[in-house]
Every structure is written in structure tokens, then in C-alpha cells.
Amino acid sequence: MTLAVENVSLAQRLASISASLRGGEVTAICGPNGAGKSTLLACLAGLLVPDSGTVTLGAAPLSSLAPQARARAIGYLPQTPEIAWDVSVETLVSLGRLPWPGASGAEEIEQALAAMDLDALRQRPISRLSGGERARALMARVLACQPQWLLADEPLANLDLAHSARLVAEFRAQAAQGAGVVLVLHDLAQAMNHADRVMVLDGGKLVADGPPGEALSEAVIARVWGVKARWLGEPGAMALALPA
Amino acid sequence: MNRPVPLLLLGLLIALPLSLLAGRVWINPFDPHTANAAVILLQLRLPRAVLALCVGAGLGGAGAAMQGYLRNPLADPGLFGIAPGAALGAVLSLWLGAGSVWALPTFALIGAGGAMALLALIAGRDGGVALFTLAGMMIASLAGALMSLAISLSPTPFALSEIVTWLMGALADRSWRDVAIAAPLTLIGLAFLAATGRSLDALTLGEVAARSLGVDPRRLQWLMIAGVGLTVGAGVAVAGIIGFVGLMVPHLVRPFTDRRPGSILLPSALAGGLLLLVADCLCRIMPLAGGELRLGIALSLLGAPFFLALLLRMRKGLV
């Protein structure tokens, strides 16, 4: 199944962007501050309606889906998450099952807690978690829904090395099972290391789209970020050792 | 997880019959010779107790829903302007000296309905919470100003005294007619509020994440207008302004739940009913020269220190 944008424009934020994302791939959206990365992700999630152009999931326009059907298909982690009430980690993760009324979801919640290494913290109130632990709990909330598409805005930003590697492994596992993973990433090294495909945005325009080595070439980085930088690693390879 | 529900039901089961016995005339259930016992029980105390349960449940449920919707522990049903709208309707009925016993509740319900309609009209198409709340505050402020105007231009000292007394809120001298007005509207309103549970749970994560979880903000807004409007409007129509119940009750039950907004709706409704039943009973038996303590005053006297304690707890980051 594909998640595609066609000629999507949004006043002063996105200019005629077209791209077709495939399930089974990890796609990174990169670009400097204000490039429109989070805006594009919100359009892909169906949370922002473009002024012109269409967003389609499979053959159907995303806007034609009922909110609950869309929520089951597309999981979304916002960049600046908030948690209004001091719920426990387990309760927070269980909120991910809201698009599935009637289903117990106990198994999916357990899997999400385990994937984010939260078993020991499940009863702990959110107010007594560190920033990284909270970020893991919020990611587990998205995983608990088991959507076909995982859209996350800077999901690795607050994580330590081990948990960052663990989450990347989870993204890869989800992609291996056919899910589409779309990540907004600020850190180009992370995009190089973990993505199958990189989309580079600049000033609301899609300026490069392809395998990481091509989309984040020296020339593109120089043009978009105005920095002379070169990738020293091996494109596409995992730079981090993953836990067994 | 609704652990407090059985306890609250038990509390109601105990408090309801006891409240019927207490008052200026104490009724001994083992002495069948108390004068006018049947009339006092069936025509005075039972409707009053049922009304306390209705109004309290409506205010408690509406308060819990408001706090969940606004993601703010200080939110109160009055914030949407529906209670002031209903109060304005009632004040106008007293000001005009409308004679029928149905006039005051009818005017109050029209006031509540007007506030609901205005709220729906002003609120944005995208269902955003901030604009909606500001619209509610504007309506509350406008209704408050118009009430003050009505009071200042009061046609007779008698009307003035009636308005001021009514605004204090009470359940004294209510009948089955008031129950017939409040009970069905409150129940329908509570049903609307119950339907908001899952959406309010999702709002724990903020508006954007809630939408990503399938919440339709417009539908939620309509449910909130209808639910809060009916419960609060019906409550004000029969009992006047009774403050602080909607603010206090969710805080009292929250620690006994998993703290999801949806999980405190039912316990808040039950606890609101119980609180008002007990408070009204205490007002009735409290020895006070010149009549009984007005319920609205009693709850405000209780509510103000509670509010202060809440603010202090918030300062320490405990809420």
C-alpha cells in the first residue's frame, strides 16, 4: 500500500510536493529549520488539509476516510508531545488502542511496552519519568495501535544511544513486516544510517528524493544547509551495534 | 478502571434514606405516629433529595468533562457561559414578574439554550479548544453584565430581593415539578457526556495527537455543548447557581481512578450527587436564625478553601 502526496501545497509552507511512499520502507524527511518537514508529515497523517493537491492512502483520498479508520491505518507521533494528566505509563500506552473500540488490545499493549523497554516502568506515573523515558512511552503509545503507517516527528531526539538503537531496530522490524515508516529527522547521520529513502525539503520545496547516499550528497547538503559536509560512513549501513 | 463507583453507590444507598429522615422535623422510621410523616417524606424531602442527586450528578459530570476537554484541572462548568446564560434567563423571568410556576425554569432553559447556540455559532469550524473557551468566557461575561443590569434596573424592591436570593442557589421548597424538569434533561445531558469519554481520553495527549487517534473535534464540541448545556442548564433552572461542585468533585475522585478523563466521568456524576445530597441535608438541619443556610452559599464557603488548597498543590506540582 502506498501513501502518496500529489502537488500538495499549503500557504507559505509547502509548494507543490509530489511523492509516493511505499510500505516496507523507512523514509526520512530532512531539511533545515522551517523547511516544512513537520507540515508535510502532518499532511501525510491527514491532520492538515492542503490548500491544493491530494493525499491518498492506497487508492482512496485520505480525506475520504473516517477519522477512526484513518487512525487505525496511520499512527502519528507529534514533535512536541503533551500529556495533560499524570497517568501511568501503561495507561498512556493503552491510549494507542483508542482507534480500536471493543478490542481488548492487551497483547498489543504488552508488545509495545516490551518494544520500548518499559516493562519495569509500567505502573510509574508520567510525572516521575525522565525526558527519554517519557519519549519511549509516547512512542509505545503509537506502536500499540499497530498501524500500517508509522509517522514520527523526531522520534530519536530524546533517546539515549541504547534506546535509540532499540527504536531503530523496531522501525526496521515494522518495515520488514510491511509497514511504512516515515520519520522527520534533524540529524543527517541518523537519516544516512537508518533510512531506505530520504526526502530533502528546503523552503517548502522537495529538492532531493532518493536513496540516502544520493539525496544527501555533498552538493545537496551544501546547497540546502550551506555547509560543506561529507558523509564518512557507509551509506545505508547501521552504524550502531544492536542488542541481540 | 472505575474503582470508586461501587463505593459511591454504597454511599448513595446509605445517604439517601438518611437524608429523608433529617430536617426541621426529624422522622423516626420506627415510630409510625410522626405527624404528617408521609407528606413530609413524599412531597417535600423525596423530591428535594432526587433533585439534589440530579443537579449534583449533572454538575459533577459536566465538571469532569470540562476539565478533560480543556485539559485543565481548574476548569469549571461555568466557563462555557451556559450557567450564566441560564441564570440570566431566570433573572429576566423574575424581573418581568412572570407569574406561572413554569416561567422561571422555562426562561432559564431558554437562556441556557441561547448560550449553547451562541457558543456553537462562534466556535470555529476546526473544533479548536482555545477559540471555543474564549467564546464561552465572552458569553459568561456578557450574561453576567446583563444580569447586573437587570438587578440595577430592578422594577421593585421585591423583584430585587427575589433575584438576589434566587442567585444564591438552593433546593428548598422544590417539588416533583422541578424533578420532572431537571431529571430527564440531566439524564440526556449525562448520556451526551458519557459519549465524550474516549475522545477526552485521547485529548490527554493534546489536540493534534487526539485527532491522529481518530477524534473528530467538531463532533466532540457538539457533544460537549449538548452535554454541558443540558446538565448545567437543567441544574440552574431548578436550583439557581451552585458553584464549586463541578470544580471540586473531579479532584476528589481522580486519585481513585487511573486518571483518564473518561474514567472519572461516572464517578464524578455519582460523587456530585452524593455531595449535593449531603450538603443540602446539612443546610437543612443546621440551626440558623431566619431560615436555612442557602446551599449555594454553603458550597461556596466549602469550595473557596478547597480551591486554595488545589492551587497550593499545583504550585508544588502535585496535581
Interface residues (C-beta under 8 A of the other chain):
Chain A: A42 A45 L47 A66 P67 Q68 A69 R70 A71 R72 I74 G75 Y76 L77 P78 P81 E82 I83 A84 W85 D86 V87 S88 T91 L92 L95 G96 L98 P99 P101 S127 L138 R141 C145
Chain B: R71 N72 R198 D201 A202 L203 T204 L205 G206 V208 A209 R211 S212 L213 G214 V215 D216 D258 R259 R260 P261 G317 V319
